[in-house]
Amino acid sequence: MLKIIKILSNQYKYYYNLLYNYNVDLRYFKKLRWNLSQFKIQISKYNNYGLGLFNYNLLEGFLLGNLLTIEKKIEYEILLLYVKTNKIRL
């Protein structure tokens, strides 16, 4: 059963740890300066709007972004979208 849940500011380590389990992805995002500190900064922002994707209560991915108001219109700026991969051996 899929659920989408809003990310709360005190949960930044939980979402970062999804990357931590996939070394190749973690190295890639660290090169882009998405380390634990950056996750904390982003998720703690007042205009942050992040969502977590869960499948049977297991985190499968997340979306981080900002809600912006430009000329009286609300827009969503996507900063990071990540979905873990499941490698299947045949």
N, C-alpha and C positions, 0 to 999 in steps of 0.2 A: 504494500500500500504506500503510494507516494504522498508526501506532505511537504509543503513549502512553509518555512517558518522565518519570521523576521529575526535578524541577528541582533543580539543585545550587546552593549559595550563591554560587559565583563566576560564575554565568550570568545574573545579574539584568539586565545591560545588553542581552543578547541578546533577552530576552523583552520588555523595555521598548521596544526598537527596533521590534517588531511594531506597537505603537501609533503610534510615531513616523512610520511610513509612511502613516498615515491621519489627516490633520490634524484633521478634525472629531472623530474619536474621541479623539485626543490632548488636544484642548482640553477635551472633556467630562470626561475622567479627571483632568486637572489641576485642574479646578474641584472635584472630589471629593477633592483632595489626593493623588492617585496620581501623583506625579512620580518621577523617577529615584531620588531619595533614599529615598522611601517604598518603592519596589520593593526596594532594597538592604536596608532595615531589615526588611521582611517576610520576604524570602527567607533572611535570615541568622538569623532567630529559631530557637531550638531546637525549637519545636513547629510550625514551618512544614511544611506538606506541599503542595507544588505539583506540578502535572503539565502537561507540554507535549504538544500534539497535533501530530503530524507527518504529512504526506502526501508520500510519496516524498522524505523527508529535508528537506522545506520546512516551516517552522513555520506552522501554520494557526490555532492558538489555544492558550490556557492557562487553568489553574484555579489560583488561589491560595487557601490556607486554612490553618487551624490544627487540629491534633489536640488535643483537650481531654479530660481525664479528670474526669468529674463523677459523684460517688457510685459509684465503681468501674466506671463505664461509659465507654468511649471514644467520643467524638463528633467529628464533623467540622464545623467552622464555615467556610462558604464566604464568602470576602471579595471575591473578584473572579473573574468568569468572562468570558472574551473570546474570540470567534471572529471572524477577519477576514472582511470581506465582499468578494466579487468582483462588481464592477459590470460588467454585460454590456450593450454597446450593440447595439441591433437596427437 
